[in-house]
Amino acid sequence: MRDSFNEINITPLTDIFLVLLIIMMVIAPLLDQQGLNLAVPKVVNEEQIVKDSKIMNFQVTADNRYFFNDTEIAAGDLQNTVAQNAKDFPDGLLIQADENAEHGAVVKLMDSARNAGVTSISISR
């Protein structure tokens, strides 16, 4: 007569749980990454923007050119221009983008402003 099998082998079950634990330990730090913190802007009248001269105004045209105080700025000089004028405009930066301007051109200006130390950036059309 055969001896009956009285013990359960839990080694495969333990292996599966250890693999799942390792997978969760690798994935958990990736789930905590944050993207951009965006705040929903309040509606502001254009007259209020014009009155407040402590905001640096940049324009991005439909052909992806940059203007500051009606002077064209080369894409490579954006960060230097923003850094030089940041002290005179403590309230931040306003980007007035044409509706046909490329997203990349606006993001390039935002990145340049952030790298220059500007913490408050607003976008308008």
N, C-alpha and C positions, 0 to 999 in steps of 0.2 A: 504494500500500500504506500502511496505517496504521502510525504509529510505535507501538511497544509501550510499555506503561506500566511503567516500570522503578523508579519511586520510590513509596514508601508514604507517604501523607499521615497524619501522627500528630497533627495539630492536634485532631481530635475526641477522640482518646484522651487527650490532655493536658488538654483541657477537663473531661472526666469525672473524671480523677484530682484536678484542682484543686477541683472541687465536692465530691468525697468528702472531701478533706483539710479543707476549710472546715467541712463538717458534723461531722467528728470533733473539730475544734478547738472547736466550739460545744458539743457534747454532753459532752466529757471532763470539764469542771469540774462539771457537774451530777451525774456519777456518783460524785463524791467526797464528797457531802453525807452527813452522819451524822445518825442519829436519836437516840433516847434510848439511853444506855448503861445497860442493866439487868443487874443481877447476880442470879442465882438465890438467893433467901433460904434460909438454913438453918432447919431446924425448931427453934423455940424454945418451951419450955414457958411457959404463961401465968404460972406462979409466978415465973419468972426476970424477966419483964417487970415484974411488980408490985414485986419487990424493988429493981429498978434505977429509982430515982426521978429519974435525970438525963435521962430521956427525956420530952419534951413529948407528952402524950396528947390527941389530938383524936378526937371521935366524929362520924360523919356518919350521921344517922338515915335511916330509910326515906322520910321526907318531906323529905329534903335540908336538914335544919337542922344547924348546927354547934354542938358543945359542947366547951368546954375547962374542966376541973375542975368539971364539973356546972353550968357557967354557959353559957347560950346566947349565941353570938356571931353578930352579923349578918354576912351575906356580904360586905358592903362593908368591914367592920372586920377581916377575917381577917389581912391583911398586917400591919396595925398591931399586932394582938394577938401574932402570931408574932414580930415584930421586938422587941417589948417583953420577951417572955419567953425569947428565944433565949439571952441571957447566962446565965440561971439553969438552962438545960437544954442543956449542951454536947454531949450524945450524940446529939442529933437529934430527929426528930419521928416519932411513931407515929400512924398514921391507922387508927382502928377503924371500918370502914365496915359498915353494915348491908347484907345481901345484896340488899335491894331498893332501895338508894340508887342514884341515877343516876350514871353514869360521869362526866358533866360536873361534878357537885358535888365528886367526889373530885379530879378534875383541877384544879378551881378552887383547892382547898385546897393541892394540890401546887405549883401555880404561885405561890400567895401565899407559901408557905414558901420556895421557891427564890428569889423576888424579895426576901425578907427576909434572905437569906443563909444559910439552913439547907442544909447539904450532904448530910446523911444523912436519908433519908425511908424509912420502912417502912410497909407496909400489912398490916392484919389484919382478919379478920371477927369 
